[in-house]
Amino acid sequence: MQFEINAPGACQWTEAQILDAIARTFPSCPHKHARRILKTVSVRRWNDIKLSAVVEQVAGNYARHELTDYDALIDRHGLDPDEARVVVADEIGDILRDWKQRPGSRRAR
């Protein structure tokens, strides 16, 4: 996937389109996390990739860095990034599965 970091407003999708894609892909994603995912998606121009795939990728990266011990495993425990990804993979999968559930069917993180 290719992307370019651009000035504000350079993203090919509107805020409403991105929020709609987040809501469709992750209907139980808490608002505070959805806003952070929106911000990350909207500051780049994404080439040759569908919005739904961008949302999936950004949400996974966000969950890894913000909702797991991934960075601490690297910084404090000396794991390399590939090792740390393996350690947190199940936790990220659980988070994204929770977010994909329809509201009320499981508790969202």
Buried (B, 14 or more C-beta within 10 A) or exposed (E): EEBEEEEEEEBEBEEEBBBBBBEEBBBBBEEEBBEBBBEBBBBBBBEEEEBEEBBBBBBBBBBBEEBBBBBEBBEEEEBEEEEBBEBBBEBBEEBBEBBBBEEEEEEBB
